[in-house]
Amino acid sequence: MKQEEPILFQKYPNLRNRVPWIPLLTNVPTPIERLTELEKEFKLDGGEIYIKRDDKNHPIYGGNKLRKFEFIFGKVLKKKKKGVVTNGGIGTNHGLACAIICHELNPPLKCHLYLFHQQLTWHVQRLLLLFDYFGVKLHLGKGMIGTFVKFLFFKLLHPKYFLMFPGGSPLFGIGTSLGTIGFVNAAFELKNQIDQTIIREPDTIFVAGGTVGTAAGLVAGCKLLGLKLKVHIVAVSTSLTSNPSAVKRNANKAIKYLRKKDKSIPNIKINEEDFVFITGYLGSGYGIKTSRGQNAVDKVFELEGCKRDFKLETTYTGKAMAAMFDYLKQEENKNKTILFWNTYNSNDLDKYLKETNFQYKKLPRKFHKFYEESKFQCWQITNCPEDIKKSCPAYLNHEYRFWKITDCLLDEQKQRKALEVLKSVIKLEDA
Ligand SMILES: Cc1ncc(COP(=O)(O)O)c(C=O)c1O
């Protein structure tokens, strides 16, 4: 069911008509589920673990971006833009969410993505094909800064496009706060669920922090509401964007924006004492697979996700969960109520990928090397025959470890070869 209007507008009616917004979310308020198997695993003593299921908050692509986009795309439409240009790594989830929303709007908007290199993985190979499937115009830049400059130039030359910063968050204090406001609103949604006794007020929220708009919105919203809980933000990107000052800056900018629209909103200030910022789970850089992150992804799937149809991933939610695991191991936290905010999509995208037939040559030439240099899938390595490949659940599946999905029909020698190659390609950093 489509959401009627943000709870924030119900609490502060002056914001209605003054803050741009369009309905995109389905399934709101997003469910809060108790993770009892995880509670047993960590032998909690009076403590409870919950998950906020933002992962299916849109029929095609769920996750944190959609909450931001209700407000950002509200502005895009209000300004009558003909398209959106944004920027990120070649495996950007933000870029995919943006592409899907541009594609789904009626009439659709054009979408241009300026992409820079990040560690090449199966996730990246899939996403590039999905960008194309959803009609994106792809641009590959040289390095993060070089690509960013090109992205700014595009906007200068194309004023009818809306320029959205990576992750839909302000960058160094510049850019719209509307994405952050999506998560101020999410805090209001949580407060309603607390009032309805769906969950008692948690002691802690765990959330991944990349461009930290998600986390900043939650921190600001919780303080506005007078909640005592502490948002624990786990850095999953480099300190350039993921740092405590950025959280403070983004949160205060969002409050300032809201107060400009409605003076009755309390004049609060976010300080570093209002949240906990956790580092040490990133590994050597953004998107790197770490052993603790992978372990958290696997454990949560095995204990909870397989029954509840969600899965974490290794760039964001796996690292945030790894930090939560370490928190749960400490004796003083065994009686705490903890809410894990699931920011990753769990809708099935494999069906769209299958429609692309893995025809990467349809992508601009510059992107072909990402398929020709490295292979991450058993069927790429073994030259798996068409008939076996097409009927095999591992073919074009999002999982990159085929032995987790299926019993292989190929002869044992080929299987062994695939396993050897893949285990050496999928390296986990010890972090
Ligand atoms: C799954 C997932 N979780 C968390 C984040 C981080 O959100 P933010 O950039 O608002 O910190 C992202 C950003 O791309 C994401 O894709």
Ligand as a Chemical Component Dictionary entry (heavy atoms), coordinates in Angstrom:
data_LIG
# 
_chem_comp.id                   LIG 
_chem_comp.type                 NON-POLYMER 
_chem_comp.pdbx_formal_charge   0 
_chem_comp.three_letter_code    LIG 
# 
loop_
_chem_comp_atom.comp_id 
_chem_comp_atom.atom_id 
_chem_comp_atom.alt_atom_id 
_chem_comp_atom.type_symbol 
_chem_comp_atom.charge 
_chem_comp_atom.model_Cartn_x 
_chem_comp_atom.model_Cartn_y 
_chem_comp_atom.model_Cartn_z 
_chem_comp_atom.pdbx_ordinal 
LIG C1 C1 C 0 23.004 -0.829 1.609  1  
LIG C2 C2 C 0 23.494 0.500  2.055  2  
LIG N1 N1 N 0 23.560 0.751  3.374  3  
LIG C3 C3 C 0 24.028 1.922  3.838  4  
LIG C4 C4 C 0 24.457 2.909  2.970  5  
LIG C5 C5 C 0 25.025 4.156  3.534  6  
LIG O1 O1 O 0 24.103 5.204  3.580  7  
LIG P1 P1 P 0 24.633 6.666  3.751  8  
LIG O2 O2 O 0 25.374 7.008  2.501  9  
LIG O3 O3 O 0 23.431 7.498  3.945  10 
LIG O4 O4 O 0 25.538 6.665  4.923  11 
LIG C6 C6 C 0 24.379 2.703  1.581  12 
LIG C7 C7 C 0 24.824 3.743  0.632  13 
LIG O5 O5 O 0 24.976 3.538  -0.555 14 
LIG C8 C8 C 0 23.896 1.458  1.110  15 
LIG O6 O6 O 0 23.820 1.183  -0.209 16 
# 
loop_
_chem_comp_bond.comp_id 
_chem_comp_bond.atom_id_1 
_chem_comp_bond.atom_id_2 
_chem_comp_bond.value_order 
_chem_comp_bond.pdbx_ordinal 
LIG C1 C2 SING 1  
LIG C2 N1 SING 2  
LIG C2 C8 DOUB 3  
LIG N1 C3 DOUB 4  
LIG C3 C4 SING 5  
LIG C4 C5 SING 6  
LIG C4 C6 DOUB 7  
LIG C5 O1 SING 8  
LIG O1 P1 SING 9  
LIG P1 O2 DOUB 10 
LIG P1 O3 SING 11 
LIG P1 O4 SING 12 
LIG C6 C7 SING 13 
LIG C6 C8 SING 14 
LIG C7 O5 DOUB 15 
LIG C8 O6 SING 16 
# 
